[in-house]
Amino acid sequence: MQIVVELFQNHPILSTLWLTLLMMLVMAFSAGGAGASVAPQQLTDLVNREDGVVLDIRAAADFSKGHIVGAINVPLTKLSDMAKDLERYRERPLIVVCAQGMTAVNACKQLKKMGFTRLYRLNNGMQAWLAENLPISKK
């Protein structure tokens, strides 16, 4: 502990930078309300064991090229407009899927504001699903 105190006293700028970096990492991993990140296998478990619902937020054109079997397509731009239609899934796990896992964070934040609590997002999105050679539907 003494060494840490000396470090802070002798190198205040470096110490401040380290603390800032640490805080940024904590904030990035917590992703406040962004839903828990799940792997493709965990998504399958949530759907099969807990009656989870896959919510694909990609554009309709991308959805029609291939999506997870049983997924519901609600493009991110229409998410707030579809809140009433999604209401019936409020008590079930809701797994948000996008192309690469980035925009699902924003969708989960919106859904959390709408009152959804059991939110998950597919880590690396459809890219991860396809990399695992898991089945897709084009219907």
CORBEL-V959407 format. One record per pair of residues at least 4 apart in sequence whose ideal C-beta (glycine too) atoms are under 6 Angstrom apart, sorted by the first residue. I is the first residue (numbers start at 1). J is the second residue. Records with the same first field share a line. If there is no record, write none. Layout:
# CORBEL-V959407
I = J + J
This chain:
# CORBEL-V959407
6 = 10
7 = 11
8 = 15
11 = 15
31 = 105
33 = 109 + 112
34 = 105 + 108 + 109
35 = 108 + 119 + 120 + 121
36 = 120
37 = 121 + 123
38 = 42 + 43 + 120
39 = 123
40 = 128 + 129 + 132 + 134
43 = 95 + 122
45 = 49
46 = 50 + 52 + 93 + 95
47 = 52
50 = 93
51 = 92
52 = 93 + 95
53 = 89 + 92 + 94
54 = 68 + 71 + 95 + 97
55 = 72 + 94 + 96
56 = 63 + 67 + 71 + 73 + 97
57 = 76 + 98 + 107
58 = 62 + 63 + 98 + 99
59 = 75
63 = 67 + 73
66 = 136 + 138
67 = 71 + 137
69 = 135 + 137
74 = 78 + 79 + 82
76 = 103 + 107
78 = 82
79 = 107 + 110
82 = 86
83 = 114
89 = 94
93 = 118
94 = 116 + 119
95 = 120
96 = 104 + 107 + 108 + 121
97 = 122 + 125
98 = 103 + 104 + 125
99 = 125 + 126
100 = 125 + 127
101 = 123 + 124 + 125
104 = 121
108 = 119 + 121
111 = 116 + 119
123 = 128
124 = 128
126 = 130
129 = 134
